[in-house]
Every structure is written in structure tokens, then in C-alpha cells.
Amino acid sequence: MIEAKPIIEEISIHCPPQEVFEIFKDEKNSVFLDSGMDHERSGKFSFITADPFLIFRSKRNRIEVIKQGKLEILKENPFNALKNIFYNYKVKKIDTLKTFTAGAIGYFGYDLGWQLEKLPRIAVDDLKLNDIYLGFYDWALVFDNNNKRCYITSTGLPEKDPNLRQVLAKERIKNVRNKLRTIEGYDSDDFSNLIDTPLLFSNFKKTSYLQAVERVKKHITAGDIYQANLSQRFMTELKIKPYELYKKLRTINPAPFASFLNFEDLVILSASPERFLRISDRNVITRPIKGTRRRGDTAIEDEKLKEELLSSEKDRAELIMIIDLERNDLGKVCDYGSVRVKELITLESYATVFHLVSTIRGKLYEDKNHIDCIKACFPGGSITGAPKIRAMEILEELEPTKRGIYTGSIGYLGFNGETDLNIVIRTMIVKNDMVYFHVGGGIVADSIPENEYQETLIKAKALIDALYFKNGQRVSTAQVA
């Protein structure tokens, strides 16, 4: 095992993280974990890095590990392979910066669940995305959004020799500082360009989606499940650069767990409001979301919709079912009696929607690590249904195409014992000049199919607005085919 101590230098920088990332956005495997709101709580830190020293990617049980240009192919469970890599690196935690300083950043796709459970394979895998894609990074720009401070951190990994590691870390910091000197002159608010209004194509016809809702309800009546989170996927052609689209999205819909990942033949643009897992040493938090209302056009309507959501028995019942599911998942890897509901039901406000949210805490067993915790809880219950496995089986039968990254997780796993992962919702992927995004909703016994369909469009509003932004104004004029 290599044990490294990070070098951390505070720097003075006079522009926001999204402008700083302009320098790095075209670099190979550059990533931006972007906390665009709630800086005092969930969105305290943002991170920028690039040029990983190791790439880990998997599809089913085939794993590719690329280190220093050399490709190694493994055939095993990807969670076990990840554990082995993390055993090789440890970074000392520094009191002045208790967050990510080096480690893995990337995604765990929803279809990774097939490596955890025996599930049917029915939906079409048309995009053929990796189940996991992680870059292992030895340096980062860390933005403390709450205190308006910025740091460069580097460890010199994967160098084994301590002295050479220090030299490499200092060289990394010097190179980043040199790049930052070129930052002036970017305009991150020029959204005057108008995209033509092509059709948004869904993987469901509307009538088919309504029929799928009815089929979920029949499963509920039969006692198979209590609820299931049914989704549809939209696609359209992308006519601007992905980062330009991302800047529009973060302006329209700032989110505490947003991100931009520039991975080889795939770019990910996320404006997720939902935290999957926050792990610090042995302490774990999950914050499931269930229950949605659109924002009102006036202050009076806004308040009415907020109160409607808070008083909705259906939405509260949905969230409580998921709370029980998440408690059970955490109970697999946490000390007996440590799993507790810190906040039962609270309301959170976003640019286009209101959500109901809960907070659940636990403490990992001493012999369990962060990957064990991810494995026990993956995928998040708020976007599958309850019971989780039966809901996933039913969704595989009803949804025409694989979810891929959607409802998986994006975030970081630090070598210093710090991990933070979102739930991949309100997220676009760009592949071969096409944009794809899913939206879904929880179906329960008293769901009204038309209302459930409309809820997916409400959740899609920010994404559609970003695609059709005219002269600085939101104009959702897209037509759904």
C-alpha cells in the first residue's frame, strides 16, 4: 500500500468554478463536480481535475484497467476489483480540508445492479455504456463555496518513492497554477444562441407509457410490489458544444450535486438534486427524494403547490416506503441500532420543482468499507421502488431501453475515507452528437396514469429549457414525438 500525504496550497482566484473549468473542459477525462446551490449544507464543495493516472471501466464482469498507458483486462465482480485497487492507496486526511483530495471520480451506472442480483435481461442496450467508469486522480482544485476559498491539492500518486512523490506533487501544482493564469476573458453567461426546435423522441409513445403505468398498478394490486419508479427516455440532436449546454442547464437549474464529466466517447451533464451516499470514515448519510410538484407561475400559486405537496398523503406514503427500504439497505453494513431517520420529511425548493426529502444516518461496521456500503445500497431505492429487486424486475419488463447511467450514481471516492455520490437524475448524456435523458416517477396504487406522465414532463422541464434557450429566456417549445 502507498500512503501519501497531500500537499495543499490555498490560492486566490476571482472567478467562479464554472469559469475555471473552461481551462480544463477539453482535457482528457476532465471532470467538474459542481455544487451550484445549498452551499451551507449539501453543496459546500466543488471540484475540478483531469488527466487520471488510472482508468477503471467495466461492462458486466469484464473490467478494463488502464494505468500508464497499459491495459489490463480482468474477469471478476467489479466491486471486488475496485476493492483491490483501493487497498493499494491511502491518503492522509488533513484537518484543514476534510473532503476529497485524491481518489476516484466517475459514475456507477444503474445496470451495475445486474452484477448484484440475478435479474432478467429484456430491455435493449442500444447505447452500450460501461457499467462503471472511474478516473483515479492525484490532484484537484477544491472550491469551498461556503467560505469563498480555493485550494490546489496534489499527492504525487501513483509514485511509490516518498521523495519522488513529493517532487511530482509539487510539479502538478505548478502546472495547474500556470494554467490558471490563462483564465481571464471567459464569458459564461452568453446564452443568446437559439437552437432550432427539433422533435424530442421518446422511447415510449404516450399511450404506451400510460399502459405501463396501469401494468405497474396491477402488480401492486397483486401484491408483487408497493411502488415502482417508471421512466421514459428522450433523445434529440445536439447542435452546440456539450459544455455550452451544461452552462445553460446550471443557470436554469442549479443543483447541489451537479457535474460535467468529459469521458472519451461519452459526456455527462448532471443537475441532480439528490444525494445517494455521503460517507466520512464510518459515518453514512443517505437523502432519498420522493414527491414532486412544479413551481408556480406566481408567488400565490407557488405557495399553493408547496402546501399541496406537503399535505399529500400519497407523496408522504411514497417517501416513507423508501425510507424503510433505505434503512434496511444501510442495516446490512451498519452497526445495530445506528441507523436512524434524522429528518423524516422536509420540503426542498429548486428552480422548476419542489421535492420531499428525508435524511437517514448510520455507522458502518468496523470491517466494512465504502465500497461495501455502495454495494449494499445500490441502486438507490428512491428510483427503483419497493421491494427493490421485484420492482427492478418489473421495470426491466416495461422500460424499452436500458437505463445506462440514469438512476445510478456520480461522485467521488476519496483515498482519505471521504465519499460523496449523487443519484443520477436530471441528467443528460451526449454520445455521437445526440443527447439522451430520462425522467420518471413513482407509481403507487392510486396513481392516475395521465398525472404520472405529466410529472415526467415537469421533471424534464429544466433539461428541455436548457436545450431550447433563446436570448437568455427559457422557452420550452420542444415537441415530443
C-alpha positions as CSV (number, residue, x, y, z in Angstrom):
1,M,0.0,0.0,0.0
2,I,1.2,3.5,-0.8
3,E,0.5,6.0,1.9
4,A,0.6,9.6,0.7
5,K,0.3,13.0,2.4
6,P,-1.3,15.6,0.1
7,I,0.3,19.0,-0.5
8,I,-2.5,21.6,-0.1
9,E,-2.0,25.2,-1.2
10,E,-4.6,27.9,-0.9
11,I,-4.8,30.2,-3.9
12,S,-6.6,33.5,-4.7
13,I,-9.0,33.2,-7.6
14,H,-11.5,35.8,-8.6
15,C,-14.0,33.8,-10.8
16,P,-16.5,31.0,-10.1
17,P,-15.7,27.3,-10.6
18,Q,-17.7,27.1,-13.9
19,E,-15.4,29.6,-15.5
20,V,-12.2,28.0,-14.1
21,F,-13.3,24.7,-15.7
22,E,-13.2,26.4,-19.1
23,I,-9.4,25.8,-19.0
24,F,-9.8,22.1,-18.4
25,K,-13.0,21.1,-20.1
26,D,-11.3,19.7,-23.3
27,E,-8.6,17.8,-21.4
28,K,-8.8,14.0,-21.5
29,N,-11.1,12.7,-18.7
30,S,-11.6,16.1,-17.2
31,V,-14.3,16.3,-14.5
32,F,-16.2,19.0,-12.7
33,L,-18.2,18.1,-9.6
34,D,-20.3,21.3,-9.3
35,S,-22.2,22.3,-6.2
36,G,-24.4,25.0,-7.7
37,M,-26.6,25.7,-4.6
38,D,-27.1,24.9,-0.9
39,H,-23.5,25.9,-0.1
40,E,-24.1,25.9,3.6
41,R,-25.2,22.3,3.7
42,S,-25.1,19.8,0.8
43,G,-23.3,21.9,-1.8
44,K,-20.3,23.1,0.2
45,F,-17.5,22.0,-2.1
46,S,-16.9,21.9,-5.9
47,F,-14.0,20.0,-7.5
48,I,-12.1,20.2,-10.8
49,T,-9.5,17.7,-12.0
50,A,-8.2,16.0,-15.2
51,D,-5.6,13.5,-16.5
52,P,-6.2,10.5,-14.2
53,F,-3.3,8.2,-13.5
54,L,-5.6,5.2,-13.8
55,I,-8.9,4.4,-15.5
56,F,-11.3,1.7,-14.3
57,R,-14.2,0.7,-16.5
58,S,-16.4,-2.3,-16.6
59,K,-19.2,-3.9,-18.6
60,R,-20.8,-6.8,-16.8
61,N,-17.9,-8.8,-15.4
62,R,-15.4,-7.6,-18.0
63,I,-13.1,-5.0,-16.4
64,E,-10.5,-2.8,-18.1
65,V,-7.8,-1.1,-16.0
66,I,-5.6,1.3,-17.9
67,K,-2.5,2.5,-16.0
68,Q,0.3,4.5,-17.5
69,G,-0.9,3.5,-21.0
70,K,-1.0,-0.2,-20.3
71,L,-4.3,-2.1,-20.5
72,E,-5.1,-4.9,-18.1
73,I,-8.3,-7.0,-18.6
74,L,-9.9,-8.7,-15.6
75,K,-12.9,-11.1,-15.4
76,E,-14.5,-10.7,-12.0
77,N,-17.1,-8.9,-10.0
78,P,-16.3,-5.1,-10.5
79,F,-16.9,-4.3,-6.8
80,N,-14.2,-6.8,-5.8
81,A,-11.8,-5.4,-8.4
82,L,-12.4,-1.9,-7.1
83,K,-11.7,-3.0,-3.5
84,N,-8.3,-4.4,-4.6
85,I,-7.4,-1.1,-6.2
86,F,-8.4,1.0,-3.2
87,Y,-6.3,-1.3,-0.9
88,N,-3.3,0.0,-2.8
89,Y,-3.7,3.7,-2.0
90,K,-4.2,5.7,1.2
91,V,-4.1,9.5,1.6
92,K,-3.8,11.2,5.0
93,K,-6.7,13.3,6.0
94,I,-5.9,16.9,6.6
95,D,-7.9,18.8,9.2
96,T,-8.0,22.0,7.2
97,L,-9.6,20.3,4.2
98,K,-11.8,17.3,5.2
99,T,-13.0,16.4,1.7
100,F,-11.8,14.9,-1.5
101,T,-8.1,15.5,-2.2
102,A,-7.3,12.4,-4.3
103,G,-9.1,9.3,-5.4
104,A,-11.7,8.2,-7.9
105,I,-14.3,10.3,-9.7
106,G,-16.9,9.0,-12.1
107,Y,-20.1,7.0,-12.3
108,F,-21.8,3.8,-11.3
109,G,-24.5,3.0,-13.9
110,Y,-27.9,1.7,-12.9
111,D,-27.2,-1.5,-14.9
112,L,-24.5,-2.4,-12.4
113,G,-27.4,-3.8,-10.4
114,W,-27.2,-6.9,-12.6
115,Q,-23.9,-7.7,-11.0
116,L,-25.5,-7.7,-7.6
117,E,-28.7,-9.6,-8.3
118,K,-30.0,-12.2,-10.7
119,L,-32.3,-10.1,-12.9
120,P,-33.9,-10.6,-16.3
121,R,-32.2,-9.0,-19.4
122,I,-35.1,-7.8,-21.5
123,A,-34.6,-4.0,-22.3
124,V,-32.5,-3.1,-25.3
125,D,-28.9,-2.0,-24.6
126,D,-28.8,0.4,-27.5
127,L,-26.1,2.8,-26.2
128,K,-23.8,0.1,-24.8
129,L,-22.4,2.3,-22.0
130,N,-20.0,1.0,-19.4
131,D,-21.5,0.0,-16.1
132,I,-18.7,1.8,-14.2
133,Y,-16.3,4.5,-15.4
134,L,-13.9,5.9,-12.8
135,G,-10.8,8.0,-13.2
136,F,-8.3,7.9,-10.4
137,Y,-6.9,11.4,-9.9
138,D,-3.8,12.6,-7.9
139,W,-4.7,16.3,-7.9
140,A,-7.7,18.5,-7.6
141,L,-8.9,22.1,-7.4
142,V,-11.1,22.3,-4.4
143,F,-13.6,25.2,-4.1
144,D,-15.0,25.9,-0.7
145,N,-18.2,27.6,-1.9
146,N,-19.5,28.5,1.6
147,N,-16.3,30.3,2.6
148,K,-15.3,31.5,-0.9
149,R,-11.9,29.9,-0.7
150,C,-10.0,27.7,-3.3
151,Y,-7.2,25.2,-2.9
152,I,-4.9,23.1,-5.1
153,T,-4.1,19.7,-3.7
154,S,-1.8,17.0,-5.1
155,T,-0.4,13.8,-3.7
156,G,2.1,12.7,-6.4
157,L,0.4,9.3,-6.7
158,P,1.0,6.7,-8.0
159,E,4.7,7.2,-7.4
160,K,5.9,4.8,-4.7
161,D,9.0,6.6,-3.6
162,P,8.1,9.3,-1.0
163,N,10.7,11.8,-2.2
164,L,9.8,11.4,-5.8
165,R,6.2,11.6,-4.9
166,Q,6.7,15.0,-3.3
167,V,8.5,16.2,-6.4
168,L,5.7,15.0,-8.6
169,A,3.0,16.6,-6.4
170,K,4.8,20.0,-6.5
171,E,5.2,19.8,-10.2
172,R,1.5,19.1,-10.6
173,I,0.6,22.1,-8.5
174,K,3.0,24.3,-10.5
175,N,1.4,23.2,-13.8
176,V,-2.1,23.9,-12.6
177,R,-1.1,27.3,-11.4
178,N,0.3,28.1,-14.8
179,K,-2.9,27.1,-16.5
180,L,-4.9,29.3,-14.1
181,R,-3.0,32.3,-15.3
182,T,-4.8,32.0,-18.7
183,I,-8.3,32.1,-17.2
184,E,-9.3,35.7,-17.9
185,G,-11.7,36.5,-20.7
186,Y,-14.3,33.8,-20.5
187,D,-18.0,34.8,-20.7
188,S,-20.1,32.1,-19.0
189,D,-23.4,34.0,-19.5
190,D,-23.8,34.3,-23.2
191,F,-26.8,32.3,-23.9
192,S,-28.1,34.3,-26.9
193,N,-27.8,31.4,-29.3
194,L,-31.1,29.7,-30.3
195,I,-31.3,26.1,-31.2
196,D,-33.8,25.1,-33.8
197,T,-36.8,23.2,-32.4
198,P,-36.4,19.6,-33.5
199,L,-38.5,16.8,-32.2
200,L,-37.8,15.2,-28.9
201,F,-38.1,11.5,-29.4
202,S,-39.2,9.2,-26.5
203,N,-38.6,5.5,-26.1
204,F,-42.3,5.4,-25.2
205,K,-45.4,6.5,-27.1
206,K,-47.6,8.4,-24.7
207,T,-50.3,5.7,-24.9
208,S,-47.6,3.0,-24.2
209,Y,-46.4,4.9,-21.1
210,L,-50.0,5.2,-19.8
211,Q,-50.4,1.4,-20.3
212,A,-47.1,0.7,-18.5
213,V,-48.4,2.7,-15.5
214,E,-51.5,0.6,-15.5
215,R,-49.4,-2.6,-15.6
216,V,-47.4,-1.4,-12.6
217,K,-50.7,-0.8,-10.7
218,K,-51.8,-4.3,-11.5
219,H,-48.6,-5.6,-10.0
220,I,-49.3,-3.5,-6.9
221,T,-52.9,-4.9,-6.6
222,A,-51.5,-8.4,-7.0
223,G,-49.2,-7.8,-4.0
224,D,-45.9,-8.0,-6.0
225,I,-44.7,-4.5,-5.1
226,Y,-45.8,-1.4,-3.2
227,Q,-44.4,1.0,-5.8
228,A,-42.1,1.3,-8.8
229,N,-40.3,4.2,-10.4
230,L,-41.2,4.1,-14.1
231,S,-39.2,6.2,-16.5
232,Q,-39.1,7.2,-20.2
233,R,-36.0,8.4,-22.2
234,F,-35.9,11.4,-24.5
235,M,-33.4,12.0,-27.3
236,T,-32.6,14.7,-29.7
237,E,-29.7,16.0,-31.8
238,L,-27.1,18.3,-30.1
239,K,-26.2,21.3,-32.1
240,I,-23.9,23.1,-29.6
241,K,-20.8,22.0,-27.6
242,P,-21.7,20.0,-24.5
243,Y,-20.2,22.4,-22.0
244,E,-22.2,25.3,-23.5
245,L,-25.3,23.2,-22.9
246,Y,-24.2,22.4,-19.4
247,K,-23.7,26.1,-18.5
248,K,-27.3,26.7,-19.7
249,L,-28.5,23.9,-17.5
250,R,-26.7,25.0,-14.4
251,T,-28.1,28.6,-14.9
252,I,-31.7,27.4,-15.3
253,N,-31.5,24.6,-12.7
254,P,-28.7,25.0,-10.1
255,A,-28.3,21.8,-8.1
256,P,-26.1,20.7,-5.1
257,F,-24.9,17.5,-6.8
258,A,-24.3,18.7,-10.4
259,S,-21.4,17.6,-12.6
260,F,-19.8,17.6,-16.0
261,L,-17.7,14.6,-16.9
262,N,-15.8,14.5,-20.2
263,F,-15.1,10.8,-20.7
264,E,-13.7,9.7,-24.0
265,D,-16.7,8.9,-26.3
266,L,-19.3,10.0,-23.6
267,V,-20.0,13.3,-21.9
268,I,-22.3,13.5,-18.9
269,L,-24.1,16.7,-17.8
270,S,-25.9,16.4,-14.5
271,A,-28.1,18.7,-12.4
272,S,-29.0,16.2,-9.7
273,P,-30.7,17.4,-6.5
274,E,-30.4,14.1,-4.8
275,R,-27.6,12.7,-2.6
276,F,-27.2,8.9,-2.7
277,L,-24.5,8.4,-0.1
278,R,-22.2,10.6,1.9
279,I,-19.6,8.6,3.8
280,S,-16.9,10.0,6.0
281,D,-14.8,7.3,7.5
282,R,-17.6,5.1,9.1
283,N,-20.4,7.7,9.1
284,V,-23.0,7.4,6.4
285,I,-25.9,9.6,5.2
286,T,-28.4,9.0,2.5
287,R,-31.1,11.5,1.4
288,P,-33.9,10.0,-0.7
289,I,-36.3,12.2,-2.7
290,K,-39.9,11.2,-3.2
291,G,-42.8,13.6,-4.1
292,T,-42.7,16.4,-6.7
293,R,-44.7,19.5,-7.7
294,R,-43.9,22.0,-10.3
295,R,-43.1,25.6,-9.3
296,G,-45.9,28.1,-9.6
297,D,-46.1,31.0,-12.1
298,T,-46.9,33.4,-9.2
299,A,-46.0,33.6,-5.6
300,I,-49.5,32.6,-4.6
301,E,-49.6,29.6,-6.9
302,D,-46.1,28.6,-5.7
303,E,-47.2,28.6,-2.1
304,K,-50.3,26.6,-3.0
305,L,-48.3,23.9,-4.8
306,K,-45.9,23.7,-1.9
307,E,-48.7,23.2,0.6
308,E,-50.3,20.7,-1.7
309,L,-47.1,18.6,-1.8
310,L,-46.6,18.8,2.0
311,S,-50.2,17.7,2.7
312,S,-50.3,14.9,0.0
313,E,-50.8,11.5,1.7
314,K,-49.8,9.8,-1.5
315,D,-46.4,11.5,-1.7
316,R,-45.7,11.2,2.0
317,A,-46.6,7.5,1.9
318,E,-44.2,7.0,-1.1
319,L,-41.3,8.6,0.8
320,I,-41.9,6.6,4.0
321,M,-41.8,3.4,2.0
322,I,-38.5,4.4,0.6
323,I,-37.2,5.4,4.0
324,D,-37.9,1.9,5.2
325,L,-36.1,0.4,2.2
326,E,-33.0,2.6,2.7
327,R,-32.9,1.8,6.4
328,N,-32.9,-1.9,5.5
329,D,-30.1,-1.4,3.0
330,L,-27.9,0.5,5.4
331,G,-28.7,-2.1,8.1
332,K,-26.8,-4.7,6.0
333,V,-23.5,-2.8,6.6
334,C,-24.1,-0.6,9.7
335,D,-23.9,-1.2,13.4
336,Y,-27.0,-2.4,15.0
337,G,-29.1,0.5,16.3
338,S,-27.0,3.1,14.5
339,V,-29.4,3.5,11.5
340,R,-31.8,6.4,12.3
341,V,-34.0,8.8,10.5
342,K,-32.6,12.2,11.1
343,E,-35.2,14.1,9.1
344,L,-38.4,12.3,8.3
345,I,-40.0,14.6,5.7
346,T,-38.7,18.0,4.7
347,L,-39.5,20.2,1.6
348,E,-36.8,21.4,-0.7
349,S,-37.2,24.1,-3.4
350,Y,-35.5,24.0,-6.8
351,A,-35.8,26.3,-9.8
352,T,-38.5,24.3,-11.5
353,V,-39.8,21.9,-8.8
354,F,-40.5,21.2,-5.1
355,H,-39.4,17.9,-3.6
356,L,-40.0,16.0,-0.4
357,V,-36.7,14.7,1.1
358,S,-35.7,12.5,4.1
359,T,-32.3,12.1,5.8
360,I,-31.1,8.7,7.2
361,R,-27.9,8.1,9.1
362,G,-25.9,5.1,10.0
363,K,-22.4,4.0,11.1
364,L,-20.5,1.3,9.2
365,Y,-19.3,-1.9,10.8
366,E,-15.6,-1.7,11.6
367,D,-14.9,-4.4,9.0
368,K,-16.9,-2.7,6.2
369,N,-15.6,-0.1,3.8
370,H,-17.1,2.4,1.4
371,I,-17.4,0.0,-1.5
372,D,-19.2,-2.5,0.8
373,C,-21.7,0.3,1.6
374,I,-22.2,1.2,-2.1
375,K,-22.7,-2.4,-2.9
376,A,-25.3,-2.9,-0.1
377,C,-27.4,0.2,-1.1
378,F,-27.0,0.2,-4.9
379,P,-29.0,1.3,-6.8
380,G,-30.8,3.8,-4.6
381,G,-34.3,2.8,-3.5
382,S,-35.9,6.1,-4.4
383,I,-35.5,5.4,-8.1
384,T,-36.3,1.7,-8.2
385,G,-39.3,1.0,-6.0
386,A,-40.2,-1.3,-3.1
387,P,-39.4,-4.1,-2.7
388,K,-36.3,-3.1,-4.7
389,I,-35.5,-6.4,-6.5
390,R,-39.0,-7.2,-7.6
391,A,-39.5,-3.6,-8.7
392,M,-36.3,-3.8,-10.8
393,E,-37.6,-7.0,-12.4
394,I,-40.9,-5.3,-13.4
395,L,-39.2,-2.2,-14.7
396,E,-36.9,-4.3,-16.9
397,E,-40.0,-5.8,-18.5
398,L,-41.8,-2.4,-19.0
399,E,-39.0,0.0,-20.0
400,P,-38.0,-0.5,-23.7
401,T,-34.3,0.5,-23.3
402,K,-31.6,0.1,-20.7
403,R,-31.3,3.0,-18.3
404,G,-27.5,3.1,-18.5
405,I,-26.2,5.8,-16.2
406,Y,-29.6,7.1,-15.3
407,T,-30.5,6.4,-11.6
408,G,-27.0,5.2,-11.0
409,S,-24.6,7.5,-9.1
410,I,-22.0,10.1,-9.9
411,G,-19.4,11.4,-7.5
412,Y,-16.1,10.8,-5.7
413,L,-14.5,8.1,-3.6
414,G,-11.5,9.5,-1.8
415,F,-8.4,7.7,-0.7
416,N,-8.7,9.6,2.6
417,G,-12.0,8.0,3.6
418,E,-14.3,10.6,2.2
419,T,-17.0,9.6,-0.4
420,D,-20.0,11.5,-1.8
421,L,-22.3,10.2,-4.5
422,N,-25.5,11.5,-6.1
423,I,-28.5,9.8,-7.7
424,V,-28.3,10.3,-11.4
425,I,-31.5,12.2,-12.2
426,R,-31.9,15.5,-14.2
427,T,-29.0,14.3,-16.2
428,M,-28.1,14.3,-19.9
429,I,-25.6,12.2,-21.7
430,V,-24.0,13.1,-25.1
431,K,-22.9,10.4,-27.4
432,N,-22.3,10.7,-31.2
433,D,-23.8,14.2,-31.2
434,M,-27.0,13.0,-29.7
435,V,-28.4,14.0,-26.3
436,Y,-30.3,11.5,-24.2
437,F,-32.1,12.0,-20.8
438,H,-34.5,10.0,-18.7
439,V,-37.3,11.2,-16.4
440,G,-39.5,9.1,-14.2
441,G,-41.9,9.0,-11.3
442,G,-43.0,6.7,-8.6
443,I,-46.2,4.7,-9.3
444,V,-48.4,3.6,-6.4
445,A,-51.8,2.0,-6.1
446,D,-53.8,5.3,-6.5
447,S,-51.6,6.7,-9.3
448,I,-53.5,8.4,-12.2
449,P,-51.7,7.5,-15.4
450,E,-52.1,10.9,-17.1
451,N,-50.8,12.7,-14.0
452,E,-47.8,10.4,-13.8
453,Y,-47.0,11.1,-17.4
454,Q,-47.3,14.8,-16.8
455,E,-45.0,14.5,-13.8
456,T,-42.2,13.2,-16.0
457,L,-42.6,16.3,-18.2
458,I,-42.4,18.5,-15.1
459,K,-39.1,16.9,-14.1
460,A,-37.9,17.3,-17.7
461,K,-38.6,21.0,-17.8
462,A,-35.2,22.2,-16.8
463,L,-33.5,19.8,-19.3
464,I,-35.8,20.9,-22.1
465,D,-35.3,24.5,-21.3
466,A,-31.6,24.2,-21.5
467,L,-31.9,22.7,-25.0
468,Y,-34.2,25.5,-26.2
469,F,-32.8,28.6,-24.6
470,K,-33.5,31.8,-26.5
471,N,-31.9,35.2,-25.8
472,G,-31.4,34.4,-22.2
473,Q,-35.0,33.3,-21.7
474,R,-36.4,29.8,-21.0
475,V,-38.6,28.7,-23.9
476,S,-39.7,25.1,-23.8
477,T,-41.1,24.8,-27.3
478,A,-40.0,21.3,-28.0
479,Q,-42.4,18.8,-29.5
480,V,-42.5,15.3,-28.2
481,A,-42.7,12.6,-30.9
